[in-house]
Amino acid sequence: MIPGRSPSHPSFRRSFLFALQGFRTALRQERNIKVMLAGGAFAVAMGLILRIDAVSWAVVLVCCGMVIAAELLNTAIETVVDLVSPEFHPLAGQAKDIAAAASWVLSLTAAVVGVIVYANALMRLLAG
């Protein structure tokens, strides 16, 4: 469907509200979203403590956003797999494991980026 062409297509405002509803649902039901948000809060706190520069802030915030988005996509994939395959099936399990692995890889990558950003900021602070 082409957005805006059909009268049944939700408005931008309604689409935004659906996205917020999805985020609230994930926040209520998924422990990992809460863990990722806590990690993001920790990353922001460390940025404030270490007084990182604007480019480092951009890198940290992009990493935080991507990790949370990956976890939301993982949750969506797991939900759809559970809907279409309520009984255990090896392929359903494989799909869920692969989606979780994608989120895990991005989280590890973001952690490495964080170590680089914060180590650089710490060295800069210690150097004076």
C-alpha positions in Angstrom: 0.0 0.0 0.0 1.2 3.5 -0.8 1.2 5.7 2.3 -1.5 8.4 2.1 -3.3 6.9 -0.9 -6.0 4.9 1.0 -8.4 6.5 3.4 -7.8 3.5 5.7 -4.1 4.2 6.0 -3.4 5.6 9.5 -2.3 9.2 9.8 1.3 10.0 10.8 0.1 10.8 14.3 -1.7 7.5 14.6 1.3 5.6 13.3 3.5 7.4 15.9 1.0 6.4 18.6 1.1 2.7 17.4 4.9 2.8 17.6 4.7 4.2 21.2 2.2 1.5 22.0 4.6 -1.2 20.7 7.4 0.3 22.7 5.3 0.3 25.9 4.3 -3.3 25.2 7.9 -4.4 24.8 8.9 -2.5 27.9 6.2 -4.3 29.9 6.8 -7.8 28.6 10.5 -8.0 27.7 13.2 -8.1 30.4 16.0 -7.5 27.8 14.5 -4.2 26.7 14.8 -3.0 30.3 18.4 -4.3 30.4 19.3 -2.5 27.2 17.7 0.8 28.4 19.6 0.5 31.7 22.8 0.0 29.6 21.9 3.1 27.6 21.4 5.1 30.8 24.8 3.9 32.1 26.4 4.9 28.7 24.9 8.4 29.0 26.0 8.7 32.6 29.5 7.7 31.7 29.5 10.2 28.9 28.5 13.0 31.3 31.1 11.9 33.9 33.9 11.6 31.3 32.7 14.8 29.4 32.9 13.2 26.0 32.9 15.4 22.9 30.1 15.9 20.4 31.3 13.3 17.9 31.6 10.7 20.8 28.1 11.6 21.9 26.8 11.0 18.4 28.6 7.6 18.3 27.3 6.6 21.8 23.7 7.6 21.1 23.7 5.9 17.7 25.0 2.7 19.3 22.3 2.9 22.1 19.6 3.5 19.6 20.7 0.6 17.3 20.9 -1.8 20.3 17.4 -0.9 21.5 16.1 -1.1 17.9 17.7 -4.5 17.4 16.2 -5.8 20.6 12.8 -4.5 19.5 13.2 -6.3 16.1 14.2 -9.5 17.9 11.1 -9.3 20.1 8.9 -8.7 17.0 10.5 -11.7 15.2 10.1 -13.9 18.3 6.4 -12.8 18.6 5.6 -13.6 15.0 7.4 -17.0 15.2 5.4 -17.9 18.3 2.2 -16.8 16.5 2.8 -19.0 13.4 4.4 -21.9 15.2 2.8 -22.3 18.7 4.2 -25.8 19.0 8.0 -26.3 19.0 9.5 -26.7 15.6 13.3 -26.8 15.0 13.1 -24.1 12.3 11.0 -21.8 14.6 13.7 -22.2 17.3 16.4 -21.6 14.8 14.7 -18.4 13.6 14.4 -17.1 17.1 18.0 -18.0 17.9 19.3 -16.2 14.8 17.3 -13.1 15.7 18.7 -13.2 19.2 22.2 -13.6 17.8 21.8 -10.5 15.7 20.9 -8.5 18.7 23.8 -10.0 20.7 26.3 -9.2 17.9 25.2 -5.6 17.8 25.3 -5.3 21.6 28.8 -6.7 21.7 29.9 -4.3 18.9 28.3 -1.4 20.8 30.2 -2.4 23.9 33.5 -2.4 22.1 32.7 1.0 20.6 31.9 2.2 24.1 35.1 1.0 25.5 37.0 2.8 22.8 35.1 6.0 23.2 35.3 6.0 27.0 38.9 4.9 27.2 39.8 7.7 24.8 37.9 10.2 26.9 39.5 8.9 30.2 43.0 9.2 28.7 42.2 12.8 27.6 40.9 13.7 31.1 43.9 12.2 32.8 46.3 13.9 30.4 44.9 17.2 31.5 
